[in-house]
Amino acid sequence: MFVTRPTLAHHTLTREELLWRSGDVFAAIAAGTLNIRVGATYPLAHAARAHTDLESRRTTGSIVLLP
């Protein structure tokens, strides 16, 4: 037995619907009605460290890799 988590693909049938839904999300972020918590940022060169920190639960919130 296994349990999976639905992804965005389970909720959008067409590209147009994906663009519509993502547009709503980005509009809410821009308007300040949806707050995104970034727990940590890492340079792209340290992506392996970011994964290690995720796996060891040293992070909270989203992690952003910077180019």
URNORNOR-V466356 format. One record per pair of residues at least 12 apart in sequence whose C-alpha atoms are under 6 Angstrom apart, sorted by the first residue. I is the first residue (numbers start at 1). J is the second residue. D is the distance in whole Angstrom. If there is no record, write none. Layout:
I	J	D
I	J	D
This chain:
37	61	6
38	61	5
38	62	5
38	63	6
39	60	5
39	61	5
39	62	5
39	63	6
40	63	5
41	63	6
41	64	5
41	65	6
42	65	5
42	66	6
43	65	6
43	66	5
44	65	5
44	66	5
44	67	5
